[in-house]
Amino acid sequence: MELRDGVQHGTVISNEATIYFDTNDPIITPAWSNTVDLLAPVSAVDGLPVFTTDTLFTVSWSGTDDGAGIEYYDIFYTSGR
């Protein structure tokens, strides 16, 4: 699904509904809101030495996402063998 043309980052879209089943009383749903987040998160691994003989070393990273925040990182690695 795509956004309509002209929808801007940060736009809040809210919706609610009234559901009717036969002759029962209507069910009114609570309002639900979503905020349009058009900005991708940014992350990077902190620099490492070009060469090391150490068998243990620390790898660290950071990131930002002003729209939704970052809940977690998925980290993948290979031993290079």
Backbone as a printed PyTorch tensor [residue, N CA C, xyz], in Angstrom:
tensor([[[  0.8440,  -1.1680,   0.0000],
         [  0.0000,   0.0000,   0.0000],
         [  0.8930,   1.2350,   0.0000]],

        [[  0.5370,   2.2070,  -0.7630],
         [  1.3130,   3.4310,  -0.8530],
         [  0.5040,   4.6070,  -0.3100]],

        [[  1.2250,   5.6280,   0.1250],
         [  0.5800,   6.8440,   0.6060],
         [  0.0920,   7.6850,  -0.5610]],

        [[ -0.9030,   8.4690,  -0.3050],
         [ -1.3360,   9.4420,  -1.3050],
         [ -0.2290,  10.4620,  -1.5300]],

        [[ -0.2120,  11.0370,  -2.7040],
         [  0.7580,  12.0860,  -2.9960],
         [  0.5730,  13.2380,  -2.0260]],

        [[  1.6820,  13.8060,  -1.5790],
         [  1.6410,  14.9920,  -0.7360],
         [  1.5630,  14.7240,   0.7570]],

        [[  1.4390,  13.4540,   1.1900],
         [  1.4150,  13.1700,   2.6200],
         [  2.8220,  13.3860,   3.1670]],

        [[  2.9330,  14.1930,   4.2100],
         [  4.2280,  14.5970,   4.7470],
         [  4.6420,  13.7340,   5.9340]],

        [[  5.9570,  13.6780,   6.1670],
         [  6.5090,  13.0080,   7.3370],
         [  5.8990,  13.6350,   8.5910]],

        [[  5.4930,  12.8080,   9.5300],
         [  4.9200,  13.3040,  10.7840],
         [  3.4120,  13.4590,  10.7620]],

        [[  2.7710,  13.2550,   9.5980],
         [  1.3160,  13.3490,   9.5120],
         [  0.6740,  12.2630,  10.3800]],

        [[ -0.3040,  12.6330,  11.1860],
         [ -1.0230,  11.6690,  12.0160],
         [ -2.3250,  11.2970,  11.3120]],

        [[ -2.5310,  10.0010,  11.1390],
         [ -3.7460,   9.4900,  10.5090],
         [ -4.5320,   8.7420,  11.5770]],

        [[ -5.7640,   9.1830,  11.8470],
         [ -6.6000,   8.5670,  12.8810],
         [ -7.8580,   8.0040,  12.2540]],

        [[ -8.3850,   6.9570,  12.8830],
         [ -9.5950,   6.3400,  12.3760],
         [-10.3390,   5.6610,  13.5130]],

        [[-11.6220,   5.5340,  13.3590],
         [-12.4620,   4.7700,  14.2810],
         [-13.6500,   4.2550,  13.4750]],

        [[-14.3710,   3.3140,  14.0530],
         [-15.4650,   2.7130,  13.2930],
         [-16.6260,   2.3750,  14.2190]],

        [[-17.7860,   2.2360,  13.6250],
         [-18.9660,   1.7150,  14.3060],
         [-19.3980,   0.4790,  13.5360]],

        [[-19.4760,  -0.6550,  14.2520],
         [-19.7860,  -1.9390,  13.6160],
         [-21.2120,  -2.3390,  13.9770]],

        [[-21.9840,  -2.6960,  12.9610],
         [-23.3710,  -3.1090,  13.1660],
         [-23.5340,  -4.5820,  12.7960]],

        [[-24.0730,  -5.3980,  13.7260],
         [-24.4000,  -6.7940,  13.4660],
         [-25.8910,  -6.9860,  13.6860]],

        [[-26.5910,  -7.2460,  12.6350],
         [-28.0220,  -7.5230,  12.7040],
         [-28.7380,  -6.4850,  13.5580]],

        [[-29.4690,  -6.9250,  14.5740],
         [-30.2400,  -5.9920,  15.4120],
         [-29.5420,  -5.6990,  16.7360]],

        [[-28.2970,  -6.1580,  16.8990],
         [-27.5520,  -5.9000,  18.1370],
         [-27.1480,  -4.4380,  18.2220]],

        [[-26.8290,  -4.0140,  19.4390],
         [-26.3260,  -2.6550,  19.6210],
         [-25.0210,  -2.4870,  18.8350]],

        [[-24.7800,  -1.3120,  18.3110],
         [-23.5400,  -1.0910,  17.5580],
         [-22.3140,  -1.1880,  18.4760]],

        [[-21.2090,  -1.6340,  17.9070],
         [-19.9300,  -1.6740,  18.6250],
         [-19.1050,  -0.5160,  18.1030]],

        [[-18.7170,   0.3730,  19.0060],
         [-17.9220,   1.5390,  18.6270],
         [-16.4680,   1.2410,  18.9810]],

        [[-15.6130,   1.2370,  17.9830],
         [-14.2030,   0.9470,  18.2230],
         [-13.4980,   2.1890,  18.7560]],

        [[-12.4500,   1.9920,  19.5370],
         [-11.6880,   3.1600,  19.9790],
         [-10.9270,   3.7690,  18.7940]],

        [[-10.6100,   5.0400,  18.9160],
         [ -9.8250,   5.7020,  17.8690],
         [ -8.4280,   5.0890,  17.8330]],

        [[ -7.8780,   4.9360,  16.6380],
         [ -6.5350,   4.3970,  16.4410],
         [ -5.7730,   5.3780,  15.5790]],

        [[ -4.5560,   5.6760,  15.9760],
         [ -3.7450,   6.6400,  15.2250],
         [ -2.4250,   6.0260,  14.7900]],

        [[ -1.9730,   6.4100,  13.6230],
         [ -0.6500,   6.0640,  13.1120],
         [  0.0190,   7.3520,  12.6470]],

        [[  1.3160,   7.4450,  12.8810],
         [  2.0800,   8.6040,  12.4380],
         [  2.9560,   8.1920,  11.2620]],

        [[  2.8940,   8.9400,  10.1800],
         [  3.6700,   8.6400,   8.9790],
         [  5.1440,   8.9280,   9.2630]],

        [[  5.9820,   7.9140,   9.0690],
         [  7.4270,   8.0300,   9.2940],
         [  8.1320,   7.7520,   7.9710]],

        [[  8.5040,   8.8020,   7.2690],
         [  9.1250,   8.6630,   5.9570],
         [ 10.6530,   8.6900,   6.0090]],

        [[ 11.2150,   8.8540,   7.2090],
         [ 12.6670,   8.9440,   7.3320],
         [ 13.2310,   7.6100,   7.7970]],

        [[ 14.1620,   7.0550,   7.0480],
         [ 14.7770,   5.7740,   7.3980],
         [ 15.7170,   5.9450,   8.5880]],

        [[ 15.8320,   4.9070,   9.4100],
         [ 16.8120,   4.9750,  10.5050],
         [ 18.2300,   4.9750,   9.9480]],

        [[ 19.1560,   5.4640,  10.7600],
         [ 20.5650,   5.5130,  10.3720],
         [ 21.3580,   4.7610,  11.4340]],

        [[ 22.2420,   3.8590,  11.0010],
         [ 23.0990,   3.1520,  11.9550],
         [ 24.4700,   2.9320,  11.3480]],

        [[ 25.4470,   2.6950,  12.2130],
         [ 26.8130,   2.4770,  11.7420],
         [ 27.5910,   1.7030,  12.7940]],

        [[ 28.5340,   0.9040,  12.3180],
         [ 29.4740,   0.2120,  13.1970],
         [ 30.6430,   1.1560,  13.4370]],

        [[ 31.0470,   1.2750,  14.7070],
         [ 32.1970,   2.1210,  15.0240],
         [ 33.4520,   1.5220,  14.3950]],

        [[ 34.4030,   2.3690,  14.0670],
         [ 35.6100,   1.9390,  13.3620],
         [ 36.3950,   0.8450,  14.0770]],

        [[ 37.0160,  -0.0260,  13.2840],
         [ 37.8640,  -1.1080,  13.7740],
         [ 39.2510,  -0.9530,  13.1750]],

        [[ 40.2690,  -1.5340,  13.8210],
         [ 41.5990,  -1.4870,  13.2050],
         [ 41.6040,  -2.2380,  11.8720]],

        [[ 42.4260,  -1.8200,  10.9520],
         [ 42.5300,  -2.4970,   9.6650],
         [ 43.0630,  -3.9090,   9.8610]],

        [[ 43.9520,  -4.0920,  10.8320],
         [ 44.5560,  -5.4040,  11.0780],
         [ 44.7580,  -5.5780,  12.5700]],

        [[ 44.5060,  -6.7860,  13.0770],
         [ 44.7780,  -7.1010,  14.4740],
         [ 45.1360,  -8.5740,  14.6020]],

        [[ 45.9670,  -8.8890,  15.5760],
         [ 46.2840, -10.2880,  15.8700],
         [ 45.5120, -10.7670,  17.0910]],

        [[ 44.7750,  -9.8720,  17.7210],
         [ 43.9580, -10.2410,  18.8880],
         [ 42.8380, -11.1770,  18.4640]],

        [[ 42.5530, -12.1510,  19.2960],
         [ 41.4390, -13.0590,  19.0040],
         [ 40.1400, -12.5630,  19.6020]],

        [[ 40.2180, -11.6190,  20.5080],
         [ 39.0260, -10.9960,  21.0910],
         [ 39.1180,  -9.4920,  20.9110]],

        [[ 38.0480,  -8.8870,  20.4700],
         [ 38.0040,  -7.4370,  20.3540],
         [ 36.5500,  -6.9950,  20.4530]],

        [[ 36.3590,  -5.7670,  20.8100],
         [ 35.0240,  -5.2050,  21.0080],
         [ 34.5160,  -4.5730,  19.7220]],

        [[ 33.2770,  -4.8930,  19.3900],
         [ 32.5990,  -4.2680,  18.2620],
         [ 31.4400,  -3.4640,  18.8400]],

        [[ 31.3140,  -2.2230,  18.4400],
         [ 30.2130,  -1.3950,  18.9450],
         [ 29.5640,  -0.6480,  17.7900]],

        [[ 28.3340,  -0.2460,  17.9880],
         [ 27.5690,   0.4200,  16.9450],
         [ 26.5880,   1.3780,  17.5880]],

        [[ 26.0260,   2.2220,  16.7810],
         [ 25.0260,   3.1810,  17.2660],
         [ 24.0670,   3.4940,  16.1310]],

        [[ 22.9680,   4.1250,  16.4810],
         [ 22.0000,   4.5020,  15.4630],
         [ 20.9800,   5.4750,  16.0090]],

        [[ 20.2430,   6.0800,  15.0990],
         [ 19.1750,   7.0060,  15.4760],
         [ 17.9920,   6.8150,  14.5330]],

        [[ 16.8320,   7.1090,  15.0450],
         [ 15.6180,   7.1700,  14.2400],
         [ 14.6810,   8.1350,  14.9420]],

        [[ 14.6700,   9.3630,  14.4680],
         [ 13.8780,  10.4090,  15.1100],
         [ 12.3820,  10.1440,  15.0470]],

        [[ 11.9240,   9.3690,  14.0620],
         [ 10.4930,   9.1230,  13.9280],
         [  9.9810,   8.0750,  14.8880]],

        [[ 10.5000,   6.8720,  14.7930],
         [  9.9670,   5.7540,  15.5680],
         [ 10.9060,   5.2690,  16.6580]],

        [[ 12.1550,   5.6300,  16.6040],
         [ 13.1330,   5.0990,  17.5430],
         [ 13.6240,   3.7330,  17.0700]],

        [[ 14.6530,   3.2310,  17.7330],
         [ 15.2120,   1.9220,  17.3890],
         [ 14.9350,   0.9800,  18.5500]],

        [[ 14.2180,  -0.0860,  18.2800],
         [ 13.8840,  -1.0530,  19.3310],
         [ 15.0120,  -2.0420,  19.5440]],

        [[ 15.6340,  -2.5200,  18.4600],
         [ 16.7090,  -3.5000,  18.5820],
         [ 17.5410,  -3.5040,  17.3030]],

        [[ 18.6860,  -4.1350,  17.3770],
         [ 19.5710,  -4.3070,  16.2310],
         [ 19.6900,  -5.7950,  15.9460]],

        [[ 19.7070,  -6.1980,  14.6880],
         [ 20.0670,  -7.5480,  14.2830],
         [ 21.5090,  -7.5000,  13.8220]],

        [[ 22.3450,  -8.3240,  14.4180],
         [ 23.7760,  -8.3180,  14.0950],
         [ 24.1250,  -9.6350,  13.3980]],

        [[ 24.7840,  -9.5610,  12.2580],
         [ 25.2390, -10.7200,  11.5110],
         [ 26.7500, -10.6250,  11.3600]],

        [[ 27.4290, -11.7400,  11.4210],
         [ 28.8790, -11.7270,  11.2510],
         [ 29.3270, -12.9960,  10.5370]],

        [[ 30.5700, -12.9660,  10.0680],
         [ 31.2000, -14.1480,   9.4950],
         [ 32.6340, -14.1840,   9.9960]],

        [[ 33.1630, -15.3470,  10.1450],
         [ 34.5290, -15.4840,  10.6500],
         [ 35.5510, -15.2320,   9.5470]],

        [[ 35.1200, -15.1500,   8.3090],
         [ 36.0240, -14.8830,   7.1950],
         [ 36.8340, -16.0960,   6.7880]],

        [[ 36.4680, -17.2610,   7.2770],
         [ 37.2080, -18.4910,   6.9440],
         [ 36.6810, -19.1370,   5.7090]]])
